[in-house]
Amino acid sequence: MEALGMFNHLKRQILQHLMNRYFLKLRPVPEVEADTTEIHCSVPPGPNRVDQLLSRMTMQEKIDYISGVNGFSVRAVKRLGLPPVWMSDATSGVRGVDAPVTVFPSPIAMAATWNRSLLKEVGRSIGRECRATGVSILLAPGVNIARVPVCGRNFEYLGEDPFLAGVLARSYVSGVQSERVGVTVKHFVCNNSEFDRHKSDSIVDERTLRELYLPPFETVVQAGAVGVMTAYNLVNGMYASEHGLLVERLLRQKWRFTGIVVSDWNSLYSTRGPLRCGVDIEMPGARWYTQKSIQELLDREPEYAERVDEKVRRLLSVFDNLGVLDRPVRDADAPVGSLEHAEIARKTAAESIVLLKNDDLLPLERTERKSIVVVGRFAHHEPIGGGGSSFIKQGFPGVSIGQVLGERASASSIEAIDGRWWRSAKSRALLRDADVVIASVGFDHVYESESYDRQWELPRYDLRVIHEACRLNTNTVVVQHAGGAVHMAPWVALPKAVLQCWYLGQSSAEAIVDILFGTVNPSGRLPVSYAYELEHYESMHAYPANFDSVSLARVQGGQGDPEKRKTWPLVYGEKLMVGYRQFDTVGPDPLFPFGFGLSYTDFAYTDLQLESTQRGWCISCRIMNSGEYDGAEVVQLYIRPEVSSREHPFQQLRGFEKVFLRQGESKQVSFVLDERSFCEFDEDSESWVRVAGRYTVVLGSSSRDIRLTSTMVVKKSPGN
């Protein structure tokens, strides 16, 4: 078994080497002077500009315009003065450009902040760096739900709850687009697994689709996102890139989306289907949207010329609205890698760290001389992010915790040891005599990445580090890096403190030390539930048993080729029972519940008020910092139906607010529950229907730590 695990890891390393060599190369930032000859659009700004441009384009130019070029660009049409329009991955920062960009924490870490205003700042900062590096379309954010804890790309998403993911993504998008940079919210839809993602067919019922997997997209689209990226996988038998029900009927007609639909890279499987009701532009280049294939289709069915025109019109409209047609490709005055952006990245990293356990060890006293030993896989460098298209090379390798400790606690003795240190009598003595041991363990961009799922257990080496460190020294802090839930039950009782640190970007070590010494009071909350065992997740019951094996054939075999390898059904049999909805409705109890996170201070909840108004139900309470440290509380609002079942989950998140309070300070926190808060999707009428009845409104510090409750009666919708 151990040999098989080593072989799988070797394949992961090979895949990362190939991705780094062929797909993660840095392109030069465009020179402003070189751009000026391409920005003089032949049609001046005005209400009919797009139609005039379209009328001047030849069919050949139109076909060229709906497929990418140079990996990440919409091609220029110099004859008409249309500039190249560059795209870039992804949510943690601007990837793929040769510039000193800021490496922000991973999206799952952003979600753990539960701080919508902070995510708007992050989005605005990344938008500025896009402009500084010539990027006009950011291929972010990812809002796929963490259906299974082992999805290799969970670190790129915003957790298990659609309300949380949607609200946070909306703030992020607002920030990015405030800088006139467009986004493509992704991956539309049900790309909840990296295992054989090109040939898996997500089989999901309509209600579950509407209530769990689509709402984050709907929230962001209705808030003004200009782009959507389709997924690799099939959904109910049809590839996402040509899904008429999802793209044409739902996205464009029902949601009235007028922006662009971008393919994920090499994710088309035909010409006719996507052209009729799918993506507007095929990336990274023409494979199915070629001159030959489209011209042949037009010869047979001339009416498809209108479809080509529609796609070009949408692309031009978005670019015109963003100002792309009237500005240099790059803004020479926009900041990149600034101190301001670095501070926002560090603040985000610190706010995302979740204190899972603390037996009176933290915060450490900075003024006392201490001997601190850092051990583990990351003793000499912190992981900055997961692997794949989101990995920003400029931040690798990350600064070590030991280095930052040495700078911050100069009076203390700091040692960092990796390797099999437990075999050395000198190293064992060093740990035994230390005041504090910090074990930095977990996954990195090789273990956890796009293209394959990750294992549930920590690597064997990390488990050995934890057990040996805790055996030698009871004052051990485990710093765990992972993009989601991990098997912690066998060892979590051993250390005195545990920090869940996700992937924190360039500020990882600084943020961790901020928490260790109490410079920042931990305020992160889990955006996912941690189960005791993997089989406790119902979503894993019909999941492939070999999910953590790595197959080179599965990674690319048949990508974009409908004739190579067969598709297979990935059945979402658990329906609504995902994450805390399952654990709180049918059990079992989780190890750490959704929304959980400890603090160095205490908060008191009082004065719950409910009022029915024309805006909806207005709910408020007062929060007081009753402890010994300044800090932040995340107030979470859940609603519970009178009778719960698999079809009616025990409780669902409907509001949250992060409140910063000085010691002794109190504030009022308010929420509004709108019509949709009490609706379920009715498959027969294909509409949202208000569910009348008595509800319990609960406010608390997590889904299981409830402080205030009250009841309310919701009446039937008029006409029901």
Secondary structure, DSSP 8 states (H G I E B T S, - for coil): -HHHHHHHHHHHHHHHHHIIIIIS--B----HHHHGGG---SS-SSTTHHHHHHHHS-HHHHHHHTBEETTTEE--BGGGTB--EEEE--TTS--SBSS-------HHHHHHHT-HHHHHHHHHHHHHHHHHTTEEEE---B-----STT-TTGGGS--S-HHHHHHHHHHHHHHHHTTT-EE-EEEETT----TTTTTEEEE--HHHIIIIISHHHHHHHHTT--EEEE-SSEETTEEGGG-IIIIIIIIIIIS---SEEE--TT----SHHHHHHS-SBBSSS-SSS-HHHHHHHHHH-TTHHHHHHHHHHHHHHHHHHHTGGGS-SS-TTS-SS-HHHHHHHHHHHHHH-EEEEESS--S--TTS--EEEEESTTSS------BSTT--GGG-S---HHHHHHHH-TTSEEEEE-SSGGG-HHHHHHHHH-SEEEEEEE--TTTSBTTB---SS--HHHHHHHHHHHHH-S-EEEEEE-SS----TTTTTSSSEEEE----GGGHHHHHHHHHTTSS------SS-B-SSGGGSGGGTTS-TTTT---HHHHHTTTT-TTSS--EEEE-TTTT--THHHHHHT----SB-TT--B-SS-EEEEEEEEEEETTEEEEEEEEEE-SSS-EEEEEEEEEEESS--SSS-S-EEEEEEEEEE-TT-EEEEEEEE-GGGGEEEETTTTEEEE--EEEEEEEESSSS-EEEEEEEEE---TT-
